[in-house]
Amino acid sequence: MDYLPEAARVLKPGGQITISGSRNNKYTKIKASLLDELGLEVVERPIPLPERFSQYKFFQVDGITEVGREKILTTTLRKKG
């Protein structure tokens, strides 16, 4: 979760972060205790990839193998305050 503390720090209250990844991606599994510590709350639990992101391509860590959009989940977080 290297990016999340910095993203939370620079967000204004009410600002949102959208995270997309496969079910096995660690960035889609964020513990409630970390969210509380960073002053974030879940707006939208992991859901199938919203249509607004359908133009994007997703790849495995190797950067070559494409992951089907049907395997991608999206979570939206908001800065409290």
mmCIF file of the N, C-alpha and C atoms, coordinates in Angstrom:
data_MODEL
# 
_entry.id   MODEL 
# 
loop_
_atom_site.group_PDB 
_atom_site.id 
_atom_site.type_symbol 
_atom_site.label_atom_id 
_atom_site.label_alt_id 
_atom_site.label_comp_id 
_atom_site.label_asym_id 
_atom_site.label_entity_id 
_atom_site.label_seq_id 
_atom_site.pdbx_PDB_ins_code 
_atom_site.Cartn_x 
_atom_site.Cartn_y 
_atom_site.Cartn_z 
_atom_site.occupancy 
_atom_site.B_iso_or_equiv 
_atom_site.pdbx_formal_charge 
_atom_site.auth_seq_id 
_atom_site.auth_comp_id 
_atom_site.auth_asym_id 
_atom_site.auth_atom_id 
_atom_site.pdbx_PDB_model_num 
ATOM 1   N N  . MET A 1 1  ? 0.816   -1.195  0.000   1.00 0.00 ? 1  MET A N  1 
ATOM 2   C CA . MET A 1 1  ? 0.000   0.000   0.000   1.00 0.00 ? 1  MET A CA 1 
ATOM 3   C C  . MET A 1 1  ? 0.860   1.259   0.000   1.00 0.00 ? 1  MET A C  1 
ATOM 4   N N  . ASP A 1 2  ? 1.924   1.230   -0.722  1.00 0.00 ? 2  ASP A N  1 
ATOM 5   C CA . ASP A 1 2  ? 2.848   2.363   -0.731  1.00 0.00 ? 2  ASP A CA 1 
ATOM 6   C C  . ASP A 1 2  ? 2.194   3.672   -1.163  1.00 0.00 ? 2  ASP A C  1 
ATOM 7   N N  . TYR A 1 3  ? 1.289   3.598   -2.103  1.00 0.00 ? 3  TYR A N  1 
ATOM 8   C CA . TYR A 1 3  ? 0.691   4.806   -2.673  1.00 0.00 ? 3  TYR A CA 1 
ATOM 9   C C  . TYR A 1 3  ? -0.420  5.391   -1.810  1.00 0.00 ? 3  TYR A C  1 
ATOM 10  N N  . LEU A 1 4  ? -1.117  4.572   -1.053  1.00 0.00 ? 4  LEU A N  1 
ATOM 11  C CA . LEU A 1 4  ? -2.344  5.009   -0.398  1.00 0.00 ? 4  LEU A CA 1 
ATOM 12  C C  . LEU A 1 4  ? -2.129  6.095   0.663   1.00 0.00 ? 4  LEU A C  1 
ATOM 13  N N  . PRO A 1 5  ? -1.130  6.009   1.532   1.00 0.00 ? 5  PRO A N  1 
ATOM 14  C CA . PRO A 1 5  ? -0.940  7.106   2.493   1.00 0.00 ? 5  PRO A CA 1 
ATOM 15  C C  . PRO A 1 5  ? -0.696  8.452   1.806   1.00 0.00 ? 5  PRO A C  1 
ATOM 16  N N  . GLU A 1 6  ? 0.070   8.456   0.737   1.00 0.00 ? 6  GLU A N  1 
ATOM 17  C CA . GLU A 1 6  ? 0.333   9.719   0.030   1.00 0.00 ? 6  GLU A CA 1 
ATOM 18  C C  . GLU A 1 6  ? -0.924  10.215  -0.680  1.00 0.00 ? 6  GLU A C  1 
ATOM 19  N N  . ALA A 1 7  ? -1.659  9.310   -1.292  1.00 0.00 ? 7  ALA A N  1 
ATOM 20  C CA . ALA A 1 7  ? -2.906  9.705   -1.955  1.00 0.00 ? 7  ALA A CA 1 
ATOM 21  C C  . ALA A 1 7  ? -3.881  10.288  -0.935  1.00 0.00 ? 7  ALA A C  1 
ATOM 22  N N  . ALA A 1 8  ? -3.989  9.661   0.227   1.00 0.00 ? 8  ALA A N  1 
ATOM 23  C CA . ALA A 1 8  ? -4.879  10.150  1.281   1.00 0.00 ? 8  ALA A CA 1 
ATOM 24  C C  . ALA A 1 8  ? -4.405  11.506  1.802   1.00 0.00 ? 8  ALA A C  1 
ATOM 25  N N  . ARG A 1 9  ? -3.111  11.687  1.898   1.00 0.00 ? 9  ARG A N  1 
ATOM 26  C CA . ARG A 1 9  ? -2.555  12.934  2.418   1.00 0.00 ? 9  ARG A CA 1 
ATOM 27  C C  . ARG A 1 9  ? -2.908  14.127  1.522   1.00 0.00 ? 9  ARG A C  1 
ATOM 28  N N  . VAL A 1 10 ? -2.836  13.939  0.216   1.00 0.00 ? 10 VAL A N  1 
ATOM 29  C CA . VAL A 1 10 ? -3.051  15.058  -0.697  1.00 0.00 ? 10 VAL A CA 1 
ATOM 30  C C  . VAL A 1 10 ? -4.525  15.282  -1.063  1.00 0.00 ? 10 VAL A C  1 
ATOM 31  N N  . LEU A 1 11 ? -5.391  14.352  -0.691  1.00 0.00 ? 11 LEU A N  1 
ATOM 32  C CA . LEU A 1 11 ? -6.819  14.528  -0.976  1.00 0.00 ? 11 LEU A CA 1 
ATOM 33  C C  . LEU A 1 11 ? -7.431  15.592  -0.074  1.00 0.00 ? 11 LEU A C  1 
ATOM 34  N N  . LYS A 1 12 ? -8.280  16.394  -0.638  1.00 0.00 ? 12 LYS A N  1 
ATOM 35  C CA . LYS A 1 12 ? -9.062  17.327  0.160   1.00 0.00 ? 12 LYS A CA 1 
ATOM 36  C C  . LYS A 1 12 ? -10.220 16.555  0.769   1.00 0.00 ? 12 LYS A C  1 
ATOM 37  N N  . PRO A 1 13 ? -10.772 17.016  1.886   1.00 0.00 ? 13 PRO A N  1 
ATOM 38  C CA . PRO A 1 13 ? -11.957 16.360  2.440   1.00 0.00 ? 13 PRO A CA 1 
ATOM 39  C C  . PRO A 1 13 ? -13.046 16.238  1.367   1.00 0.00 ? 13 PRO A C  1 
ATOM 40  N N  . GLY A 1 14 ? -13.600 15.055  1.260   1.00 0.00 ? 14 GLY A N  1 
ATOM 41  C CA . GLY A 1 14 ? -14.614 14.777  0.247   1.00 0.00 ? 14 GLY A CA 1 
ATOM 42  C C  . GLY A 1 14 ? -14.028 14.278  -1.070  1.00 0.00 ? 14 GLY A C  1 
ATOM 43  N N  . GLY A 1 15 ? -12.700 14.400  -1.234  1.00 0.00 ? 15 GLY A N  1 
ATOM 44  C CA . GLY A 1 15 ? -12.048 13.902  -2.447  1.00 0.00 ? 15 GLY A CA 1 
ATOM 45  C C  . GLY A 1 15 ? -12.093 12.385  -2.507  1.00 0.00 ? 15 GLY A C  1 
ATOM 46  N N  . GLN A 1 16 ? -12.053 11.839  -3.727  1.00 0.00 ? 16 GLN A N  1 
ATOM 47  C CA . GLN A 1 16 ? -12.198 10.401  -3.897  1.00 0.00 ? 16 GLN A CA 1 
ATOM 48  C C  . GLN A 1 16 ? -11.012 9.770   -4.619  1.00 0.00 ? 16 GLN A C  1 
ATOM 49  N N  . ILE A 1 17 ? -10.772 8.502   -4.290  1.00 0.00 ? 17 ILE A N  1 
ATOM 50  C CA . ILE A 1 17 ? -9.767  7.662   -4.932  1.00 0.00 ? 17 ILE A CA 1 
ATOM 51  C C  . ILE A 1 17 ? -10.504 6.449   -5.482  1.00 0.00 ? 17 ILE A C  1 
ATOM 52  N N  . THR A 1 18 ? -10.279 6.131   -6.738  1.00 0.00 ? 18 THR A N  1 
ATOM 53  C CA . THR A 1 18 ? -10.861 4.929   -7.330  1.00 0.00 ? 18 THR A CA 1 
ATOM 54  C C  . THR A 1 18 ? -9.726  3.956   -7.620  1.00 0.00 ? 18 THR A C  1 
ATOM 55  N N  . ILE A 1 19 ? -9.874  2.728   -7.123  1.00 0.00 ? 19 ILE A N  1 
ATOM 56  C CA . ILE A 1 19 ? -8.845  1.696   -7.271  1.00 0.00 ? 19 ILE A CA 1 
ATOM 57  C C  . ILE A 1 19 ? -9.454  0.530   -8.043  1.00 0.00 ? 19 ILE A C  1 
ATOM 58  N N  . SER A 1 20 ? -8.782  0.112   -9.108  1.00 0.00 ? 20 SER A N  1 
ATOM 59  C CA . SER A 1 20 ? -9.248  -1.031  -9.895  1.00 0.00 ? 20 SER A CA 1 
ATOM 60  C C  . SER A 1 20 ? -8.166  -2.090  -9.937  1.00 0.00 ? 20 SER A C  1 
ATOM 61  N N  . GLY A 1 21 ? -8.567  -3.336  -9.868  1.00 0.00 ? 21 GLY A N  1 
ATOM 62  C CA . GLY A 1 21 ? -7.620  -4.443  -9.943  1.00 0.00 ? 21 GLY A CA 1 
ATOM 63  C C  . GLY A 1 21 ? -8.360  -5.771  -9.917  1.00 0.00 ? 21 GLY A C  1 
ATOM 64  N N  . SER A 1 22 ? -7.621  -6.832  -10.176 1.00 0.00 ? 22 SER A N  1 
ATOM 65  C CA . SER A 1 22 ? -8.226  -8.166  -10.154 1.00 0.00 ? 22 SER A CA 1 
ATOM 66  C C  . SER A 1 22 ? -8.493  -8.589  -8.710  1.00 0.00 ? 22 SER A C  1 
ATOM 67  N N  . ARG A 1 23 ? -9.242  -9.648  -8.546  1.00 0.00 ? 23 ARG A N  1 
ATOM 68  C CA . ARG A 1 23 ? -9.574  -10.147 -7.204  1.00 0.00 ? 23 ARG A CA 1 
ATOM 69  C C  . ARG A 1 23 ? -8.321  -10.503 -6.405  1.00 0.00 ? 23 ARG A C  1 
ATOM 70  N N  . ASN A 1 24 ? -7.262  -10.887 -7.073  1.00 0.00 ? 24 ASN A N  1 
ATOM 71  C CA . ASN A 1 24 ? -6.026  -11.280 -6.398  1.00 0.00 ? 24 ASN A CA 1 
ATOM 72  C C  . ASN A 1 24 ? -5.081  -10.119 -6.148  1.00 0.00 ? 24 ASN A C  1 
ATOM 73  N N  . ASN A 1 25 ? -5.409  -8.936  -6.631  1.00 0.00 ? 25 ASN A N  1 
ATOM 74  C CA . ASN A 1 25 ? -4.547  -7.777  -6.492  1.00 0.00 ? 25 ASN A CA 1 
ATOM 75  C C  . ASN A 1 25 ? -4.646  -7.220  -5.069  1.00 0.00 ? 25 ASN A C  1 
ATOM 76  N N  . LYS A 1 26 ? -3.503  -7.034  -4.411  1.00 0.00 ? 26 LYS A N  1 
ATOM 77  C CA . LYS A 1 26 ? -3.512  -6.556  -3.023  1.00 0.00 ? 26 LYS A CA 1 
ATOM 78  C C  . LYS A 1 26 ? -4.133  -5.173  -2.881  1.00 0.00 ? 26 LYS A C  1 
ATOM 79  N N  . TYR A 1 27 ? -4.147  -4.394  -3.939  1.00 0.00 ? 27 TYR A N  1 
ATOM 80  C CA . TYR A 1 27 ? -4.683  -3.039  -3.857  1.00 0.00 ? 27 TYR A CA 1 
ATOM 81  C C  . TYR A 1 27 ? -6.202  -3.007  -3.821  1.00 0.00 ? 27 TYR A C  1 
ATOM 82  N N  . THR A 1 28 ? -6.842  -4.131  -4.077  1.00 0.00 ? 28 THR A N  1 
ATOM 83  C CA . THR A 1 28 ? -8.304  -4.172  -3.970  1.00 0.00 ? 28 THR A CA 1 
ATOM 84  C C  . THR A 1 28 ? -8.751  -4.702  -2.610  1.00 0.00 ? 28 THR A C  1 
ATOM 85  N N  . LYS A 1 29 ? -7.783  -5.058  -1.755  1.00 0.00 ? 29 LYS A N  1 
ATOM 86  C CA . LYS A 1 29 ? -8.091  -5.600  -0.421  1.00 0.00 ? 29 LYS A CA 1 
ATOM 87  C C  . LYS A 1 29 ? -7.465  -4.692  0.633   1.00 0.00 ? 29 LYS A C  1 
ATOM 88  N N  . ILE A 1 30 ? -8.197  -3.705  1.080   1.00 0.00 ? 30 ILE A N  1 
ATOM 89  C CA . ILE A 1 30 ? -7.671  -2.728  2.029   1.00 0.00 ? 30 ILE A CA 1 
ATOM 90  C C  . ILE A 1 30 ? -8.388  -2.909  3.362   1.00 0.00 ? 30 ILE A C  1 
ATOM 91  N N  . LYS A 1 31 ? -7.614  -3.070  4.420   1.00 0.00 ? 31 LYS A N  1 
ATOM 92  C CA . LYS A 1 31 ? -8.185  -3.307  5.751   1.00 0.00 ? 31 LYS A CA 1 
ATOM 93  C C  . LYS A 1 31 ? -8.845  -2.049  6.301   1.00 0.00 ? 31 LYS A C  1 
ATOM 94  N N  . ALA A 1 32 ? -9.947  -2.251  7.008   1.00 0.00 ? 32 ALA A N  1 
ATOM 95  C CA . ALA A 1 32 ? -10.689 -1.144  7.606   1.00 0.00 ? 32 ALA A CA 1 
ATOM 96  C C  . ALA A 1 32 ? -9.817  -0.332  8.551   1.00 0.00 ? 32 ALA A C  1 
ATOM 97  N N  . SER A 1 33 ? -8.916  -0.996  9.277   1.00 0.00 ? 33 SER A N  1 
ATOM 98  C CA . SER A 1 33 ? -8.052  -0.275  10.220  1.00 0.00 ? 33 SER A CA 1 
ATOM 99  C C  . SER A 1 33 ? -7.144  0.716   9.487   1.00 0.00 ? 33 SER A C  1 
ATOM 100 N N  . LEU A 1 34 ? -6.658  0.347   8.304   1.00 0.00 ? 34 LEU A N  1 
ATOM 101 C CA . LEU A 1 34 ? -5.815  1.250   7.518   1.00 0.00 ? 34 LEU A CA 1 
ATOM 102 C C  . LEU A 1 34 ? -6.636  2.422   7.003   1.00 0.00 ? 34 LEU A C  1 
ATOM 103 N N  . LEU A 1 35 ? -7.849  2.147   6.549   1.00 0.00 ? 35 LEU A N  1 
ATOM 104 C CA . LEU A 1 35 ? -8.711  3.222   6.075   1.00 0.00 ? 35 LEU A CA 1 
ATOM 105 C C  . LEU A 1 35 ? -8.974  4.235   7.185   1.00 0.00 ? 35 LEU A C  1 
ATOM 106 N N  . ASP A 1 36 ? -9.286  3.744   8.389   1.00 0.00 ? 36 ASP A N  1 
ATOM 107 C CA . ASP A 1 36 ? -9.516  4.641   9.529   1.00 0.00 ? 36 ASP A CA 1 
ATOM 108 C C  . ASP A 1 36 ? -8.278  5.480   9.824   1.00 0.00 ? 36 ASP A C  1 
ATOM 109 N N  . GLU A 1 37 ? -7.134  4.827   9.830   1.00 0.00 ? 37 GLU A N  1 
ATOM 110 C CA . GLU A 1 37 ? -5.867  5.508   10.116  1.00 0.00 ? 37 GLU A CA 1 
ATOM 111 C C  . GLU A 1 37 ? -5.603  6.633   9.113   1.00 0.00 ? 37 GLU A C  1 
ATOM 112 N N  . LEU A 1 38 ? -5.982  6.418   7.860   1.00 0.00 ? 38 LEU A N  1 
ATOM 113 C CA . LEU A 1 38 ? -5.729  7.393   6.807   1.00 0.00 ? 38 LEU A CA 1 
ATOM 114 C C  . LEU A 1 38 ? -6.866  8.394   6.623   1.00 0.00 ? 38 LEU A C  1 
ATOM 115 N N  . GLY A 1 39 ? -7.939  8.232   7.408   1.00 0.00 ? 39 GLY A N  1 
ATOM 116 C CA . GLY A 1 39 ? -9.078  9.140   7.302   1.00 0.00 ? 39 GLY A CA 1 
ATOM 117 C C  . GLY A 1 39 ? -9.898  8.922   6.043   1.00 0.00 ? 39 GLY A C  1 
ATOM 118 N N  . LEU A 1 40 ? -9.953  7.673   5.584   1.00 0.00 ? 40 LEU A N  1 
ATOM 119 C CA . LEU A 1 40 ? -10.707 7.336   4.378   1.00 0.00 ? 40 LEU A CA 1 
ATOM 120 C C  . LEU A 1 40 ? -11.914 6.479   4.727   1.00 0.00 ? 40 LEU A C  1 
ATOM 121 N N  . GLU A 1 41 ? -12.923 6.514   3.869   1.00 0.00 ? 41 GLU A N  1 
ATOM 122 C CA . GLU A 1 41 ? -14.092 5.656   4.024   1.00 0.00 ? 41 GLU A CA 1 
ATOM 123 C C  . GLU A 1 41 ? -14.450 5.067   2.669   1.00 0.00 ? 41 GLU A C  1 
ATOM 124 N N  . VAL A 1 42 ? -15.081 3.921   2.698   1.00 0.00 ? 42 VAL A N  1 
ATOM 125 C CA . VAL A 1 42 ? -15.492 3.257   1.461   1.00 0.00 ? 42 VAL A CA 1 
ATOM 126 C C  . VAL A 1 42 ? -16.789 3.887   0.966   1.00 0.00 ? 42 VAL A C  1 
ATOM 127 N N  . VAL A 1 43 ? -16.787 4.330   -0.277  1.00 0.00 ? 43 VAL A N  1 
ATOM 128 C CA . VAL A 1 43 ? -17.980 4.862   -0.922  1.00 0.00 ? 43 VAL A CA 1 
ATOM 129 C C  . VAL A 1 43 ? -18.653 3.746   -1.703  1.00 0.00 ? 43 VAL A C  1 
ATOM 130 N N  . GLU A 1 44 ? -17.845 2.952   -2.369  1.00 0.00 ? 44 GLU A N  1 
ATOM 131 C CA . GLU A 1 44 ? -18.347 1.882   -3.219  1.00 0.00 ? 44 GLU A CA 1 
ATOM 132 C C  . GLU A 1 44 ? -17.465 0.660   -3.017  1.00 0.00 ? 44 GLU A C  1 
ATOM 133 N N  . ARG A 1 45 ? -18.042 -0.412  -2.504  1.00 0.00 ? 45 ARG A N  1 
ATOM 134 C CA . ARG A 1 45 ? -17.307 -1.669  -2.286  1.00 0.00 ? 45 ARG A CA 1 
ATOM 135 C C  . ARG A 1 45 ? -16.876 -2.239  -3.626  1.00 0.00 ? 45 ARG A C  1 
ATOM 136 N N  . PRO A 1 46 ? -15.971 -3.219  -3.590  1.00 0.00 ? 46 PRO A N  1 
ATOM 137 C CA . PRO A 1 46 ? -15.555 -3.794  -4.871  1.00 0.00 ? 46 PRO A CA 1 
ATOM 138 C C  . PRO A 1 46 ? -16.751 -4.224  -5.725  1.00 0.00 ? 46 PRO A C  1 
ATOM 139 N N  . ILE A 1 47 ? -16.841 -3.603  -6.878  1.00 0.00 ? 47 ILE A N  1 
ATOM 140 C CA . ILE A 1 47 ? -17.911 -3.891  -7.831  1.00 0.00 ? 47 ILE A CA 1 
ATOM 141 C C  . ILE A 1 47 ? -17.274 -4.209  -9.180  1.00 0.00 ? 47 ILE A C  1 
ATOM 142 N N  . PRO A 1 48 ? -18.015 -4.822  -10.076 1.00 0.00 ? 48 PRO A N  1 
ATOM 143 C CA . PRO A 1 48 ? -17.479 -5.015  -11.428 1.00 0.00 ? 48 PRO A CA 1 
ATOM 144 C C  . PRO A 1 48 ? -17.092 -3.670  -12.038 1.00 0.00 ? 48 PRO A C  1 
ATOM 145 N N  . LEU A 1 49 ? -16.154 -3.697  -12.946 1.00 0.00 ? 49 LEU A N  1 
ATOM 146 C CA . LEU A 1 49 ? -15.627 -2.482  -13.568 1.00 0.00 ? 49 LEU A CA 1 
ATOM 147 C C  . LEU A 1 49 ? -16.759 -1.622  -14.140 1.00 0.00 ? 49 LEU A C  1 
ATOM 148 N N  . PRO A 1 50 ? -16.891 -0.371  -13.649 1.00 0.00 ? 50 PRO A N  1 
ATOM 149 C CA . PRO A 1 50 ? -17.942 0.509   -14.172 1.00 0.00 ? 50 PRO A CA 1 
ATOM 150 C C  . PRO A 1 50 ? -17.697 0.853   -15.646 1.00 0.00 ? 50 PRO A C  1 
ATOM 151 N N  . GLU A 1 51 ? -18.765 1.133   -16.343 1.00 0.00 ? 51 GLU A N  1 
ATOM 152 C CA . GLU A 1 51 ? -18.703 1.461   -17.769 1.00 0.00 ? 51 GLU A CA 1 
ATOM 153 C C  . GLU A 1 51 ? -17.753 2.626   -18.042 1.00 0.00 ? 51 GLU A C  1 
ATOM 154 N N  . ARG A 1 52 ? -17.655 3.575   -17.112 1.00 0.00 ? 52 ARG A N  1 
ATOM 155 C CA . ARG A 1 52 ? -16.799 4.749   -17.338 1.00 0.00 ? 52 ARG A CA 1 
ATOM 156 C C  . ARG A 1 52 ? -15.324 4.393   -17.476 1.00 0.00 ? 52 ARG A C  1 
ATOM 157 N N  . PHE A 1 53 ? -14.943 3.170   -17.068 1.00 0.00 ? 53 PHE A N  1 
ATOM 158 C CA . PHE A 1 53 ? -13.557 2.728   -17.200 1.00 0.00 ? 53 PHE A CA 1 
ATOM 159 C C  . PHE A 1 53 ? -13.379 1.680   -18.300 1.00 0.00 ? 53 PHE A C  1 
ATOM 160 N N  . SER A 1 54 ? -14.402 1.456   -19.092 1.00 0.00 ? 54 SER A N  1 
ATOM 161 C CA . SER A 1 54 ? -14.358 0.367   -20.071 1.00 0.00 ? 54 SER A CA 1 
ATOM 162 C C  . SER A 1 54 ? -13.347 0.584   -21.189 1.00 0.00 ? 54 SER A C  1 
ATOM 163 N N  . GLN A 1 55 ? -12.897 1.812   -21.417 1.00 0.00 ? 55 GLN A N  1 
ATOM 164 C CA . GLN A 1 55 ? -11.935 2.068   -22.484 1.00 0.00 ? 55 GLN A CA 1 
ATOM 165 C C  . GLN A 1 55 ? -10.498 1.727   -22.078 1.00 0.00 ? 55 GLN A C  1 
ATOM 166 N N  . TYR A 1 56 ? -10.268 1.463   -20.793 1.00 0.00 ? 56 TYR A N  1 
ATOM 167 C CA . TYR A 1 56 ? -8.923  1.165   -20.311 1.00 0.00 ? 56 TYR A CA 1 
ATOM 168 C C  . TYR A 1 56 ? -8.587  -0.316  -20.469 1.00 0.00 ? 56 TYR A C  1 
ATOM 169 N N  . LYS A 1 57 ? -7.310  -0.596  -20.613 1.00 0.00 ? 57 LYS A N  1 
ATOM 170 C CA . LYS A 1 57 ? -6.834  -1.975  -20.657 1.00 0.00 ? 57 LYS A CA 1 
ATOM 171 C C  . LYS A 1 57 ? -6.120  -2.254  -19.334 1.00 0.00 ? 57 LYS A C  1 
ATOM 172 N N  . PHE A 1 58 ? -6.227  -3.479  -18.861 1.00 0.00 ? 58 PHE A N  1 
ATOM 173 C CA . PHE A 1 58 ? -5.602  -3.887  -17.611 1.00 0.00 ? 58 PHE A CA 1 
ATOM 174 C C  . PHE A 1 58 ? -4.657  -5.049  -17.909 1.00 0.00 ? 58 PHE A C  1 
ATOM 175 N N  . PHE A 1 59 ? -3.488  -5.001  -17.277 1.00 0.00 ? 59 PHE A N  1 
ATOM 176 C CA . PHE A 1 59 ? -2.455  -5.999  -17.522 1.00 0.00 ? 59 PHE A CA 1 
ATOM 177 C C  . PHE A 1 59 ? -1.984  -6.623  -16.222 1.00 0.00 ? 59 PHE A C  1 
ATOM 178 N N  . GLN A 1 60 ? -1.471  -7.842  -16.336 1.00 0.00 ? 60 GLN A N  1 
ATOM 179 C CA . GLN A 1 60 ? -0.848  -8.484  -15.187 1.00 0.00 ? 60 GLN A CA 1 
ATOM 180 C C  . GLN A 1 60 ? 0.447   -7.744  -14.874 1.00 0.00 ? 60 GLN A C  1 
ATOM 181 N N  . VAL A 1 61 ? 1.070   -8.103  -13.780 1.00 0.00 ? 61 VAL A N  1 
ATOM 182 C CA . VAL A 1 61 ? 2.293   -7.444  -13.329 1.00 0.00 ? 61 VAL A CA 1 
ATOM 183 C C  . VAL A 1 61 ? 3.380   -7.466  -14.399 1.00 0.00 ? 61 VAL A C  1 
ATOM 184 N N  . ASP A 1 62 ? 3.367   -8.470  -15.260 1.00 0.00 ? 62 ASP A N  1 
ATOM 185 C CA . ASP A 1 62 ? 4.399   -8.547  -16.298 1.00 0.00 ? 62 ASP A CA 1 
ATOM 186 C C  . ASP A 1 62 ? 4.260   -7.445  -17.341 1.00 0.00 ? 62 ASP A C  1 
ATOM 187 N N  . GLY A 1 63 ? 3.130   -6.724  -17.329 1.00 0.00 ? 63 GLY A N  1 
ATOM 188 C CA . GLY A 1 63 ? 2.920   -5.627  -18.257 1.00 0.00 ? 63 GLY A CA 1 
ATOM 189 C C  . GLY A 1 63 ? 2.596   -6.065  -19.677 1.00 0.00 ? 63 GLY A C  1 
ATOM 190 N N  . ILE A 1 64 ? 2.512   -7.354  -19.912 1.00 0.00 ? 64 ILE A N  1 
ATOM 191 C CA . ILE A 1 64 ? 2.285   -7.889  -21.254 1.00 0.00 ? 64 ILE A CA 1 
ATOM 192 C C  . ILE A 1 64 ? 0.924   -8.583  -21.354 1.00 0.00 ? 64 ILE A C  1 
ATOM 193 N N  . THR A 1 65 ? 0.621   -9.400  -20.361 1.00 0.00 ? 65 THR A N  1 
ATOM 194 C CA . THR A 1 65 ? -0.589  -10.212 -20.393 1.00 0.00 ? 65 THR A CA 1 
ATOM 195 C C  . THR A 1 65 ? -1.797  -9.374  -19.980 1.00 0.00 ? 65 THR A C  1 
ATOM 196 N N  . GLU A 1 66 ? -2.726  -9.223  -20.910 1.00 0.00 ? 66 GLU A N  1 
ATOM 197 C CA . GLU A 1 66 ? -3.921  -8.432  -20.624 1.00 0.00 ? 66 GLU A CA 1 
ATOM 198 C C  . GLU A 1 66 ? -4.892  -9.236  -19.764 1.00 0.00 ? 66 GLU A C  1 
ATOM 199 N N  . VAL A 1 67 ? -5.539  -8.548  -18.830 1.00 0.00 ? 67 VAL A N  1 
ATOM 200 C CA . VAL A 1 67 ? -6.550  -9.155  -17.958 1.00 0.00 ? 67 VAL A CA 1 
ATOM 201 C C  . VAL A 1 67 ? -7.907  -8.724  -18.478 1.00 0.00 ? 67 VAL A C  1 
ATOM 202 N N  . GLY A 1 68 ? -8.813  -9.657  -18.639 1.00 0.00 ? 68 GLY A N  1 
ATOM 203 C CA . GLY A 1 68 ? -10.153 -9.328  -19.119 1.00 0.00 ? 68 GLY A CA 1 
ATOM 204 C C  . GLY A 1 68 ? -10.887 -8.396  -18.176 1.00 0.00 ? 68 GLY A C  1 
ATOM 205 N N  . ARG A 1 69 ? -11.614 -7.466  -18.722 1.00 0.00 ? 69 ARG A N  1 
ATOM 206 C CA . ARG A 1 69 ? -12.343 -6.487  -17.905 1.00 0.00 ? 69 ARG A CA 1 
ATOM 207 C C  . ARG A 1 69 ? -13.325 -7.150  -16.947 1.00 0.00 ? 69 ARG A C  1 
ATOM 208 N N  . GLU A 1 70 ? -13.815 -8.324  -17.308 1.00 0.00 ? 70 GLU A N  1 
ATOM 209 C CA . GLU A 1 70 ? -14.772 -9.023  -16.438 1.00 0.00 ? 70 GLU A CA 1 
ATOM 210 C C  . GLU A 1 70 ? -14.122 -9.496  -15.142 1.00 0.00 ? 70 GLU A C  1 
ATOM 211 N N  . LYS A 1 71 ? -12.789 -9.507  -15.083 1.00 0.00 ? 71 LYS A N  1 
ATOM 212 C CA . LYS A 1 71 ? -12.074 -9.936  -13.878 1.00 0.00 ? 71 LYS A CA 1 
ATOM 213 C C  . LYS A 1 71 ? -11.643 -8.766  -12.997 1.00 0.00 ? 71 LYS A C  1 
ATOM 214 N N  . ILE A 1 72 ? -11.953 -7.555  -13.415 1.00 0.00 ? 72 ILE A N  1 
ATOM 215 C CA . ILE A 1 72 ? -11.520 -6.362  -12.691 1.00 0.00 ? 72 ILE A CA 1 
ATOM 216 C C  . ILE A 1 72 ? -12.617 -5.872  -11.756 1.00 0.00 ? 72 ILE A C  1 
ATOM 217 N N  . LEU A 1 73 ? -12.216 -5.535  -10.535 1.00 0.00 ? 73 LEU A N  1 
ATOM 218 C CA . LEU A 1 73 ? -13.118 -4.954  -9.536  1.00 0.00 ? 73 LEU A CA 1 
ATOM 219 C C  . LEU A 1 73 ? -12.682 -3.525  -9.270  1.00 0.00 ? 73 LEU A C  1 
ATOM 220 N N  . THR A 1 74 ? -13.623 -2.687  -8.899  1.00 0.00 ? 74 THR A N  1 
ATOM 221 C CA . THR A 1 74 ? -13.327 -1.282  -8.611  1.00 0.00 ? 74 THR A CA 1 
ATOM 222 C C  . THR A 1 74 ? -13.880 -0.915  -7.240  1.00 0.00 ? 74 THR A C  1 
ATOM 223 N N  . THR A 1 75 ? -13.058 -0.223  -6.453  1.00 0.00 ? 75 THR A N  1 
ATOM 224 C CA . THR A 1 75 ? -13.441 0.268   -5.137  1.00 0.00 ? 75 THR A CA 1 
ATOM 225 C C  . THR A 1 75 ? -13.233 1.790   -5.131  1.00 0.00 ? 75 THR A C  1 
ATOM 226 N N  . THR A 1 76 ? -14.167 2.531   -4.568  1.00 0.00 ? 76 THR A N  1 
ATOM 227 C CA . THR A 1 76 ? -14.021 3.979   -4.458  1.00 0.00 ? 76 THR A CA 1 
ATOM 228 C C  . THR A 1 76 ? -13.959 4.360   -2.983  1.00 0.00 ? 76 THR A C  1 
ATOM 229 N N  . LEU A 1 77 ? -12.960 5.166   -2.650  1.00 0.00 ? 77 LEU A N  1 
ATOM 230 C CA . LEU A 1 77 ? -12.741 5.646   -1.277  1.00 0.00 ? 77 LEU A CA 1 
ATOM 231 C C  . LEU A 1 77 ? -12.889 7.166   -1.254  1.00 0.00 ? 77 LEU A C  1 
ATOM 232 N N  . ARG A 1 78 ? -13.287 7.699   -0.085  1.00 0.00 ? 78 ARG A N  1 
ATOM 233 C CA . ARG A 1 78 ? -13.440 9.146   0.054   1.00 0.00 ? 78 ARG A CA 1 
ATOM 234 C C  . ARG A 1 78 ? -12.727 9.602   1.327   1.00 0.00 ? 78 ARG A C  1 
ATOM 235 N N  . LYS A 1 79 ? -12.115 10.779  1.246   1.00 0.00 ? 79 LYS A N  1 
ATOM 236 C CA . LYS A 1 79 ? -11.472 11.385  2.422   1.00 0.00 ? 79 LYS A CA 1 
ATOM 237 C C  . LYS A 1 79 ? -12.552 11.947  3.327   1.00 0.00 ? 79 LYS A C  1 
ATOM 238 N N  . LYS A 1 80 ? -12.502 11.557  4.599   1.00 0.00 ? 80 LYS A N  1 
ATOM 239 C CA . LYS A 1 80 ? -13.483 12.037  5.580   1.00 0.00 ? 80 LYS A CA 1 
ATOM 240 C C  . LYS A 1 80 ? -13.235 13.510  5.876   1.00 0.00 ? 80 LYS A C  1 
ATOM 241 N N  . GLY A 1 81 ? -14.251 14.138  6.424   1.00 0.00 ? 81 GLY A N  1 
ATOM 242 C CA . GLY A 1 81 ? -14.078 15.521  6.860   1.00 0.00 ? 81 GLY A CA 1 
ATOM 243 C C  . GLY A 1 81 ? -14.905 16.415  6.104   1.00 0.00 ? 81 GLY A C  1 
# 
